[in-house]
Amino acid sequence: MLRHNTNIRLLFTTRIVRLFCYGFLSVVLALYLAQAGMKEETIGLLFTLTLAGDAGISLWLTTSADRFGRRRTLWSGPS
């Protein structure tokens, strides 16, 4: 039981850290692109397409994880 709880804590901790870093990087990247002269609409489109692509890849990996093997999918996937 102790190992199970440790694995869950590790999984959630790494997910929280990763999401924080992604969010922080997005803010810094948006500020950099605006400073570099890119229009706000273009920056918004870039982030929208990135989010849609990530959602599509995550959906595909989730629905095909059993075919590839769950462990292999977790090691290679974005989620």
Beta strands, then each sheet from edge to edge (+ up, - down):
end
